[in-house]
Amino acid sequence: MDLVMDNRCPMQTVESLCARYVLDLAHARYVAAAAMQLFDETQNLGLHAFTPREREWLQAGATLLDLGMSLDPSNHHLTGRDLVLAAPLQGFSPAERAIVACIVGFHDGVAQPEREPLLKALDDQQRKVALGLAALARVADGLDATRTQTTVVKACARAADGTLVVRICGPHSHDDARQAEARADLWRAVFGAVTFTGRLTSPGLVADDPLAEACRKALRYRVDWAGGPGAWRTASSEPAAPDRVRKLRVAARRMRNDLRIFSPGLRAKSLRPISKGLRDLLKVLRQVRTCDVLLANLGDYIERCDDEDRIGLASLMDFWLAERARRAEALFTFMSSDGYQGWLDALTVFISNEGERVARAVEAGRPSHVRHIIQPTIARQLAVVRSYDVLPDLPDVEQIHALRVAIRRMRYTIEAMQDVLPAEESRAYLTACIAAQEAYGAIHDAHEAAHQAVRVMSLNRADRMRDAFRAVHMGRKGITAYADAQRRVVAARLVGWRDYLEPFL
């Protein structure tokens, strides 16, 4: 193909072409920026040795990918290629313009370099550059397949087998990752194996989402937040790591709250199996998590107490460690059961599909979309929290715990709807919720620690022959001092409980 083109047309710039053909500038700028980042990351990893000038060609081509969209949407990549060739670009030679045109032409459809006449008119080095830059732009375009400009490339690194792993995050990162994978055929031919892994940073709700779809998005986000599908399965009889247990429990609680929020748009029959599975999972997770909190609280106290009490408390630590191991084994047994695996399979199917089969029919007079429930749901949760202003100045611990649960539900609701709430409003409420949860949680944890320590000593009286109970009996003085110290923590923190309720009033 002759690269001596008709230059009698007025000289064009990338910006003037964007304006002339009415490009989606937000998408164009995102794709260009993502392509530049991928260029730099892959260069640092030694995948190519392209020059700064060639980087400029990539920036121009990535910006102009959708140049032909307004003229021929179905073949916009080919139309855009021809438009680039027909419009002399300021600062680009004919050969450079051909490379930019290749970047545009290869970004969509099935990449078939062997059939592209432009490549035949380039020399070997130019062809290598054109294909490499086109591969980067093609993937960058896939990273904004949702047209939200929310997916961020966090890191590029090589796996043990040599595969390049591109880690991305954002509320739509899973969908964009799938499109990037689909468009990575040219990349693999040029640079080698690559894979894209997404991590969700929010559910990705929009106001027009049906409630069933919103529920699917919210549950998918919770699963991802806890570590992805693999974190919900167990392959070892070893006690679960405390951080994993905590994350699974928090995610399961949030999922239960999501089902409560979006239930008006789902069939009750379809919700029941997922709700029951969550309830059963939370029961066993709570038992392990309770031990973890007790052990952490006791460990902090032991670091500060005197040597005599520290020796006595070693028996309590051993007792709770043994209890933790027993409950962790029960968790493993539960997560290995057919019932749990069936629930997990059902959950995976639900969050992977669009949810039509579980959605209620849309009827006037019954909320069916996210926009119908945003304000009423937040207002209802806020009203429940505010109702605790009638508590006495020194409430009991159970009342504070109930307030903490109400605030936790409000926090989970705001987190689920953060994409459709004003950013400043949601940020302010979340800050207040987190501070209150931590303050009220410290009261509850200290109260529970004192209660469980006393309980262990009472069990000792019932069976003095067992070694564990005998050891506890020997450490009664230290355990009693520990329980008293926890009661003092409760008394001291209860005095200022209203300070954390004030932001909600």
SULKA-V949214 format. One line per field, one symbol per residue. phi: phi as a letter, one per 30 degrees, with the letter a starting at -180 (. if undefined). psi: psi as a letter, one per 30 degrees, with the letter a starting at -180 (. if undefined). burial: b if it has 16 or more other C-alpha atoms within 10 Angstrom, else e. A space follows every 50 residues. Layout:
BEGIN
phi: ???
psi: ???
burial: ???
END
This chain:
BEGIN
phi: .dcdcdcddedccedddeddchddddddddddddddddeddddddidabd cedddddddddddcececddcaedbdddddedddddcecdibdedddddd ddeddcdbiddbedcddedddcdedddddedddddddddedddbddhchc dcdcabbddddjddcccbbkdbddddddddedccddeddccjdbbbccbd cadidbddddddddddddddddddedkieddccbbbddeddedddddddd dddddddddddceecbdedddedddddddddddddddddedddddddddd dedcdddddddddedddddddddddddddddddddcdddddddddddddd dccdiddcddddbdjbebbeddcededddddddddddddddddbdddddd ddddddddddddddddcedcceedddddddddddddeddddddddddddd dddddddddeddadddedddddedcedddddddddddddeddddecdded dedcd
psi: kkgjljgflkklleeeeeeeghljeeeeeeeeeeeeeeeeeeeefgflhl leefeeeeeeeeegegegefeiefhfeeeeeeeeefjkkkgkleeeeeee eeeeffflakjiefgjfeefflleeeeeeeeeeeeeeeeeeffhffhfhf kkjelklklegfkkjjklllfgeeeeeeeeefggeeeeeefakklkkkkk flfgllfgkleeeeeeeeeeeeeeefgleffflkgkgkkkkeeeeeeeee eeeeeeeeeeegffglkeefeeeeeeeeeeeeeeeeeeeeeeeeeeeeee eefflleeeeeefeeeeeeeeeeeeeeeeeeeeeffleeeeeeeeeeeee fflfgeffklkkkkfkkflefffdeeeeeeeeeeeffgffllfilleeee eeeeeeeeeeeeeeeegffglkeeeeeeeeeeeeeeeeeeeeeeeeeeee eeeeeeeeeeffiffkeeeeeeefgeeeeeeeeeeeeeeeeeffegefef feff.
burial: eeeeeeeeeeeebbeebbeebebbeebbbbbbbbbbbbbebbeeeeeeee eeebbebbbbbbbbbbbbbeeeeeebbbbbbbbbbbbbbeeeebbbbbbb bbbbbbbbeebebeeeebbeebeeebbebbbbbbbbbbbbbbbbbbbbbb bbbeebeeeeeeebbbbbbbbbbbbbbbbbbebbbbbeebbebbbbbbbb bbbbbbbebbbbbbbbbbbbbbbbbbebeeebeeeeeebbeeeebbbbbb bbbbbbbbbebbbbbbeeeeeeebbebbeebbebbbbbbbbbbbbebbee bbeeeeeebbebbbbbbebbbeebbebbbbbbebbbeeebbebbeebbeb beeebeebbbeeeeeebbbbbebbeebbeebbeebbebeeeeeeeebeeb bebbbbbbbbbbbbbbbbbbbeeeebeebbebbeebbebbbbbbbbbbbb eebbebbeebeeeeeeebbbbbbebbebbbebbebbbebbbeebeebbeb beeee
END
